[in-house]
Amino acid sequence: MKRIVVAGGGTAGWMAAAAIARTMGRAAQVMLIESDAIGTVGVGESTIPPLVTYNRLLGINEADFMRATSATFKLGILFDGWKDGSDRYFHSFGITGKDHWAAGFQHYWMNGRTRGHDAPYDDYCLELVAALQGRFAHLPDNGLNYAYQLDSTRYAQFLRAMAEADGAVRIEGRIAHVELDGESGDIAALLLERGERIEGDLFLDCTGFRALLIEGALHAGFDDWTHWLPCDSAIALQTENVGPPMPYTRAMAHDAGWQWRIPLQHRTGNGLVWCSRYLNRDAALDRLLGNVEGKVLTEPNHLSFTSGVRRRQWVRNCIAIGLSGGFMEPLESTSIHLIQRAILRLIRMLPMGQVNASDVAEFNEQQLQDMVQIRDFLILHYKATDRRDSPFWRQCAAMDVPDTLAQKIALFRETGRVFRKNEELFAENSWVQVMMGQGIMPQSSHPIAARLSDEEMARFLTTLRERVAQTVAKLPDHGAYVARYCGSAATTDRAA
């Protein structure tokens, strides 16, 4: 498998090309085909912590990367109006309190409430408290878990320069035809509009929603999840910053979906996500323009999508990376993560010669499992709600959910327990924060928490809460820290 052809650029294409070129060196020839005439979705601006690891694996200097992408730090997501329309809660990247091996911290917190300790669950999470106070710094031993808010177009450009320096070759052109081998059914070559024929051994489909290779040529099939994730439209635009960038993304619910706000160093990313059954395109644009802060810098970018997954993301000698493999709305910032997971999984399973059927089956099973677990976490935000103020929210509250999610909700509601399965992305604390934030409160707690005396419980909870407060008080302002660590000249001037 010496000739690896990446069909399509953007974030997915260049993440793949950069990782393979850096990992495989001269053992593989990486060719990436993209056309300047074809735009990219380019709105994946909010990420989750595994991207920090991905960049480290590739030897990327964090400050250089953040400077190039005008990135800020992200400690989680602030959800406005998801439970009843006037509420707010925070899904952080950190660990809340201190777990016992037999039970999570939530059991101690719940038991403590019965003894008169009424401090919010949020007060015991370092990342959450720091985020809401607008503070950030790198701490020893990775003591503060974080991700990035970044310009994804600039990230692709950054990775392109790295990939080309490592030997990857970019080919300008538009794919006109996918040529299949008459005997094996594998992809033999990609034919460009100008007549060029690009042969390869392994092909990565990074053509986005079009899925030209995996679906257009190889007919992988698609499972539609719209009945669980009903939003199917989005508008994105950029505005000037009106204040210092906060270290979190906002997801603000409205009567037909939600709106995002993502602060970068040089601008703010905004978008409206909605279900077209309940809101038309013109009304959606008016709503977004009426809710943004700061001067609008770009023309609206309209997107239509269907939440769902390819039934097979590896077919013959073709692997789908990114949107070509499936899509789930950006509510929990998982799009770039799914690109990353597919790339790293592919590198671990990279064929030496012929494609191995066992690798293909394992890859497809793991990819599907990733997407199903993320799907369930996203559905939770819509299903677990007290909102009945619009047809959209009434539909969400009434819908049946997958058995896997129903079991997780019932277990937490009855016992306060969450179990992480098969390396799933979202850890126990994520499920706890979102379920309680959406109004699901456990009816009981683990008996181990009752072993603590009143004095021990008071000391335990007070010590944890004070430790968080003291640590946050020593952290610098997030905007000022970004300016010093990785700021552009304009960002540094504003901080000064």
C-alpha positions in Angstrom: 0.0 0.0 0.0 2.6 2.5 -1.0 0.4 4.9 -3.0 -2.2 6.5 -0.7 -4.6 8.9 -2.5 -6.5 11.4 -0.4 -9.6 12.6 -2.3 -10.5 16.1 -1.0 -8.8 18.6 1.2 -10.3 20.7 4.0 -9.8 19.7 7.6 -10.3 15.9 7.0 -8.0 15.7 4.0 -5.1 17.5 5.4 -5.4 15.9 8.9 -5.2 12.6 7.1 -2.3 13.6 4.8 -0.3 15.2 7.6 -0.7 12.2 9.9 0.1 9.5 7.4 3.1 11.5 5.8 4.6 12.1 9.3 4.0 8.6 10.6 5.0 6.6 7.5 7.7 8.8 6.0 9.0 7.4 2.7 7.3 4.1 3.2 4.2 5.6 1.7 3.6 8.2 -1.1 0.7 10.5 -0.1 -1.1 12.3 -2.8 -4.0 14.7 -2.0 -6.4 15.9 -4.7 -8.4 19.0 -4.1 -9.9 21.8 -6.2 -9.7 25.5 -5.3 -13.1 25.7 -7.0 -14.8 23.5 -4.4 -15.4 25.1 -1.0 -15.2 23.3 2.3 -17.7 23.3 5.1 -15.1 25.0 7.3 -17.3 25.5 10.4 -15.7 22.9 12.7 -14.3 25.6 15.0 -14.9 24.0 18.4 -13.0 20.9 19.5 -12.6 18.5 22.4 -9.5 17.4 24.4 -8.4 14.5 22.2 -7.2 17.0 19.6 -4.5 18.1 22.1 -3.2 14.5 22.0 -3.5 14.2 18.3 -1.3 17.3 17.8 1.2 16.0 20.2 1.4 12.7 18.4 2.3 14.6 15.3 5.0 16.7 17.1 3.1 19.9 16.6 4.2 22.9 18.7 1.1 24.0 20.5 1.9 27.8 20.6 2.8 27.8 16.9 -0.4 25.9 16.0 -2.6 28.2 18.1 -1.0 31.3 16.6 -1.5 30.0 13.1 -5.2 29.2 13.7 -6.0 32.2 15.9 -7.1 29.6 18.5 -8.2 30.1 22.1 -8.5 27.5 24.9 -11.8 25.7 25.6 -12.7 24.2 28.9 -16.2 23.1 28.0 -19.7 24.2 26.7 -22.2 26.4 28.3 -25.8 25.3 27.5 -28.5 28.0 27.7 -32.2 27.1 27.8 -32.1 23.4 27.1 -33.9 22.2 30.2 -36.8 24.6 30.5 -35.9 27.6 28.3 -34.5 29.8 31.1 -31.9 27.6 32.6 -28.2 27.2 32.0 -25.7 24.5 32.8 -22.1 23.7 31.9 -20.5 20.6 30.4 -16.9 20.7 31.3 -13.9 18.7 30.2 -12.7 18.1 33.8 -13.4 15.8 36.7 -15.8 16.9 39.3 -14.7 16.3 42.9 -12.9 13.1 43.8 -14.2 9.7 42.9 -13.9 6.5 45.0 -13.1 3.4 43.0 -16.5 2.0 44.0 -18.5 5.1 43.3 -18.3 8.4 41.5 -18.2 11.7 43.3 -21.8 12.4 42.5 -22.8 9.9 45.1 -21.0 11.8 47.8 -22.4 15.0 46.6 -26.0 13.6 46.7 -25.5 12.1 50.1 -24.1 15.4 51.3 -27.2 17.2 50.2 -29.3 15.1 52.6 -27.0 16.4 55.4 -27.4 20.0 54.5 -24.5 20.6 52.2 -26.1 22.6 49.5 -23.2 23.9 47.4 -23.8 23.3 43.6 -22.2 20.3 42.0 -20.4 22.8 39.7 -18.4 24.2 42.5 -16.3 21.0 42.7 -15.0 21.1 39.1 -11.9 23.1 38.4 -12.4 23.5 34.7 -16.0 24.6 35.1 -15.3 27.3 37.7 -12.3 28.5 35.7 -14.3 28.7 32.5 -17.1 30.8 34.0 -14.6 33.2 35.6 -12.8 33.5 32.3 -9.5 32.2 33.6 -6.9 29.8 32.2 -3.3 28.6 32.4 -1.4 25.4 31.8 -1.0 23.6 35.1 1.6 21.0 36.1 0.7 17.3 35.3 -2.0 18.4 32.9 -4.0 19.7 35.8 -6.5 21.6 33.6 -8.2 19.6 30.8 -8.8 21.7 27.7 -9.4 21.7 24.0 -9.3 24.5 21.4 -11.5 26.9 19.6 -9.9 27.5 16.3 -10.2 28.6 12.7 -10.6 25.2 10.9 -9.7 26.7 7.5 -6.4 27.9 8.9 -5.9 24.6 10.7 -6.1 22.8 7.3 -3.6 25.3 5.9 -1.3 24.7 8.8 -1.5 20.9 8.3 -1.0 21.3 4.5 2.3 23.0 5.0 3.4 20.3 7.5 2.3 17.5 5.2 4.0 18.9 2.1 7.2 19.4 4.1 6.9 15.7 5.0 6.6 14.7 1.3 2.9 14.7 0.7 2.0 16.0 -2.8 -1.0 18.2 -3.5 -2.7 17.8 -6.9 -5.0 20.6 -8.0 -8.1 19.3 -9.9 -11.7 18.3 -9.8 -12.6 14.6 -9.7 -14.7 13.7 -12.7 -14.8 9.9 -12.4 -13.9 7.1 -10.1 -12.5 4.2 -12.0 -13.0 0.7 -10.6 -11.0 -2.4 -11.4 -13.1 -4.7 -13.5 -12.0 -7.8 -11.7 -11.6 -6.9 -8.0 -14.1 -4.0 -7.8 -11.5 -1.9 -6.0 -10.8 1.7 -6.9 -8.1 1.7 -9.5 -7.7 5.4 -10.2 -9.4 8.8 -10.0 -9.9 10.7 -13.3 -9.7 14.5 -13.1 -11.7 16.9 -15.3 -8.6 18.0 -17.1 -7.8 14.4 -18.1 -5.2 13.4 -15.5 -5.5 9.8 -14.1 -4.3 9.3 -10.5 -3.6 5.7 -9.6 -3.4 4.5 -6.0 -3.4 1.4 -3.8 -5.5 2.9 -1.0 -8.0 5.8 -1.3 -9.3 8.0 1.4 -12.6 9.7 0.8 -12.5 13.2 2.2 -15.0 14.6 -0.2 -17.4 15.6 2.5 -21.2 15.2 2.3 -20.8 14.3 -1.4 -19.0 11.0 -0.5 -17.9 10.6 -4.1 -15.9 7.4 -3.5 -17.4 5.5 -0.6 -21.0 6.1 -1.7 -20.9 7.4 -5.3 -18.7 4.6 -6.5 -18.9 1.9 -3.9 -22.4 2.3 -2.6 -21.6 1.8 1.1 -25.2 2.6 2.2 -26.4 5.2 4.8 -28.5 4.9 8.0 -30.6 8.0 8.6 -30.8 9.1 12.2 -33.0 12.2 11.7 -35.8 10.6 13.7 -33.5 11.0 16.8 -31.5 14.1 15.7 -34.1 16.2 13.8 -32.0 19.3 13.1 -31.1 19.3 9.4 -30.0 22.9 8.6 -27.4 25.4 9.7 -26.2 28.9 8.9 -22.7 30.0 9.9 -21.2 33.5 9.9 -18.4 35.4 11.6 -18.5 38.5 13.6 -16.0 40.9 15.2 -15.2 40.2 18.8 -17.0 42.5 21.3 -15.0 41.5 24.4 -12.3 39.2 25.6 -12.6 35.6 24.4 -14.0 33.3 27.0 -12.6 29.8 27.4 -15.8 28.0 26.4 -18.3 27.6 23.6 -22.0 28.6 24.0 -24.9 26.5 22.8 -28.1 28.5 23.1 -31.4 26.6 22.6 -34.3 28.3 20.7 -37.7 27.0 19.7 -36.6 25.0 16.7 -33.0 24.1 17.5 -30.0 26.0 18.9 -27.3 28.7 18.2 -23.6 28.5 18.7 -21.0 31.2 19.7 -17.3 30.3 19.5 -14.8 33.0 20.5 -11.4 33.0 18.6 -8.6 35.4 18.9 -9.5 37.5 15.8 -13.2 37.0 15.6 -16.2 35.0 16.8 -17.8 32.1 15.0 -21.6 32.1 15.1 -24.2 29.7 13.7 -27.8 28.7 13.9 -28.9 25.0 13.8 -32.5 24.2 13.3 -35.1 21.7 12.0 -36.5 22.8 8.7 -40.0 21.4 9.6 -40.4 24.2 12.1 -38.4 27.1 10.8 -37.7 28.3 7.2 -34.4 29.5 5.9 -35.3 33.3 5.8 -36.6 33.3 9.3 -33.6 31.4 10.5 -31.2 34.0 9.0 -33.2 36.8 10.6 -33.0 35.1 13.9 -29.3 34.6 13.7 -28.6 38.2 12.6 -30.8 39.4 15.4 -28.8 37.4 18.0 -25.2 37.9 17.1 -22.9 40.3 18.9 -20.5 42.5 16.9 -20.3 43.6 13.3 -20.9 40.8 10.8 -17.7 40.0 8.8 -18.8 37.3 6.3 -21.7 36.3 4.1 -23.9 33.6 5.6 -22.8 30.1 4.8 -26.0 27.9 4.4 -25.7 24.2 5.1 -28.1 21.3 4.8 -27.4 17.9 6.3 -28.8 14.6 7.4 -27.6 13.1 10.7 -26.6 9.5 10.2 -23.8 7.1 9.4 -22.4 5.1 6.5 -23.2 1.4 7.0 -19.6 0.7 6.0 -16.8 3.3 6.3 -14.2 1.0 4.8 -15.2 -0.7 1.6 -12.6 -2.6 -0.5 -9.6 -0.2 -0.8 -11.5 2.9 0.2 -11.9 4.5 3.7 -14.3 7.3 4.5 -12.7 10.1 6.6 -14.9 12.9 8.1 -18.2 13.9 6.7 -18.1 11.3 3.9 -18.4 8.6 6.7 -21.4 10.2 8.4 -22.4 13.3 10.2 -23.9 14.3 13.5 -24.7 17.9 14.3 -22.0 20.0 16.0 -23.7 20.2 19.4 -20.8 18.5 21.3 -18.0 19.5 18.9 -17.3 16.0 17.8 -16.8 16.4 14.0 -13.0 16.9 14.1 -12.7 14.2 16.8 -14.4 11.7 14.4 -11.9 12.6 11.7 -9.0 12.1 14.1 -10.4 8.7 15.4 -10.7 7.4 11.8 -7.2 8.5 10.8 -5.5 7.1 13.9 -7.5 3.8 13.6 -6.6 3.5 9.9 -2.8 4.1 10.7 -3.0 1.3 13.3 -4.6 -1.0 10.7 -2.7 0.1 7.6 -2.4 -2.9 5.2 1.1 -4.1 4.3 -0.2 -5.6 1.0 -3.7 -6.8 0.2 -6.5 -5.3 2.2 -7.4 -7.7 5.0 -11.1 -8.5 5.5 -10.6 -8.8 9.3 -9.1 -5.3 9.4 -12.0 -4.0 7.4 -14.6 -5.6 9.6 -12.9 -4.4 12.8 -12.5 -0.9 11.5 -16.2 -0.7 10.5 -17.3 -2.1 13.8 -15.2 0.4 15.8 -16.3 3.4 13.7 -19.9 2.5 14.1 -19.6 2.0 17.8 -17.9 5.5 18.1 -20.8 7.1 16.2 -23.5 5.3 18.1 -22.1 6.3 21.5 -21.8 9.9 20.4 -25.3 9.8 18.8 -26.8 8.7 22.1 -25.1 11.5 24.0 -26.4 14.1 21.5 -29.9 12.6 21.7 -29.9 13.0 25.5 -29.8 16.8 25.1 -33.0 16.8 23.1 -34.9 14.0 24.9 -34.3 15.0 28.5 -36.1 18.3 28.6 -39.0 20.0 30.3 -39.5 22.3 27.3 -43.0 22.0 25.7 -43.1 25.5 24.4 -42.9 24.7 20.7 -43.7 21.8 18.3 -40.0 21.1 18.0 -39.4 20.5 21.7 -42.7 18.6 22.0 -41.5 16.3 19.3 -38.1 15.8 21.0 -39.7 15.1 24.4 -42.1 12.5 22.9 -39.7 10.7 20.7 -38.6 7.1 21.4 -34.8 6.8 21.9 -32.4 4.0 21.3 -32.4 1.2 23.9 -28.8 1.9 24.7 -29.6 5.5 25.7 -32.9 4.5 27.5 -30.9 2.0 29.6 -28.3 4.7 30.5 -30.9 7.2 31.5 -32.9 4.7 33.6 -29.7 3.5 35.4 -28.7 7.0 36.3 -32.2 8.1 37.4 -32.6 5.1 39.7 -29.1 4.7 41.0 -26.9 7.7 40.1 -24.5 5.3 38.2 -22.9 5.8 34.8 -20.7 3.2 33.2 -18.3 3.9 30.4 -18.2 1.2 27.8 -15.5 0.2 25.3 -13.4 3.3 25.4 -16.4 5.5 24.6 -15.6 9.2 24.1 -17.7 10.8 26.8 -16.6 9.9 30.4 -18.8 9.4 33.4 -18.5 13.1 34.5 -19.8 14.3 31.1 -22.9 12.1 31.4 -23.5 13.2 34.9 -23.2 16.9 34.1 -25.5 16.7 31.1 -28.1 14.5 32.7 -28.3 16.6 35.8 -28.2 19.8 33.7 -31.1 18.5 31.6 -33.1 17.7 34.8 -32.4 14.0 35.5 -31.7 13.7 39.2 -30.8 10.4 40.8 -33.3 8.8 43.2 -30.6 7.1 45.3 -26.8 7.1 45.9 -24.2 4.5 46.6 -24.2 3.3 50.2 -20.5 3.8 50.5 -21.1 7.6 50.8 -23.1 6.9 54.0 -20.0 5.5 55.7 -18.6 9.0 56.2 -19.6 10.6 59.4 -21.1 14.1 59.3 -17.8 15.6 60.3 -15.9 13.6 57.6 -18.4 14.5 54.9 -18.2 18.2 55.8 -14.4 18.1 55.7 -14.3 16.1 52.4 -16.7 18.4 50.5 -15.4 21.7 52.0 -11.7 20.7 51.2 -12.5 19.9 47.6 -14.5 23.0 47.0 -12.0 25.3 48.6 -9.1 23.7 46.7 -11.0 24.5 43.4 -11.7 28.0 44.4 -8.1 28.7 45.5 -6.6 27.2 42.3 -8.9 29.3 40.1 -8.1 32.5 42.0 -4.5 32.1 41.1 -5.1 31.6 37.4 -4.6 34.5 35.0 -7.2 36.0 32.7 -7.8 33.7 29.7 -7.5 36.4 27.0 -4.3 37.8 28.5 -2.8 34.3 28.8 -3.6 33.6 25.2 -2.0 36.9 24.1 1.2 36.1 25.9 1.3 32.4 24.9 0.3 32.4 21.3 -1.3 35.7 20.4 -1.0 37.5 17.1 0.2 41.1 17.1 -3.4 42.4 17.1 -4.4 40.1 20.0 -1.3 41.1 22.0 -2.1 44.8 21.5 -5.7 44.3 22.7 -4.6 42.4 25.8 -2.1 45.2 26.6 
